[in-house]
Amino acid sequence: MNKRIRELAKQSGIWEYYEINEGVGEDEKHLEKFAELIIQDCLLALEPDPMAPEIDYAVEEKFYRRSAEKIKRHFEIE
């Protein structure tokens, strides 16, 4: 599991739930998938509006690309 996702799971208390009640293993994959889906949804929320005027779209696109790369690096996602 991604180190940052594991840290966040521990901070939230979810990690302890899995360790105590079900054990970490197969459930760890589900937790990681859940975190990845949240990250993907956040990236989708940042996508530029294709209906925006051309200049606004260009600015939004630059912001999106820079932000998306920072988020992917932060969470070690390719």
Long-range contacts (C-beta under 8 A, 24 or more apart in sequence): 1-28, 1-31, 1-32, 2-32, 2-35, 2-75, 2-76, 2-77, 3-76, 4-74, 4-75, 4-76, 5-31, 5-32, 5-35, 5-36, 5-75, 8-35, 9-35, 35-75, 36-77, 39-71, 39-75, 39-77, 42-71, 43-68, 43-71
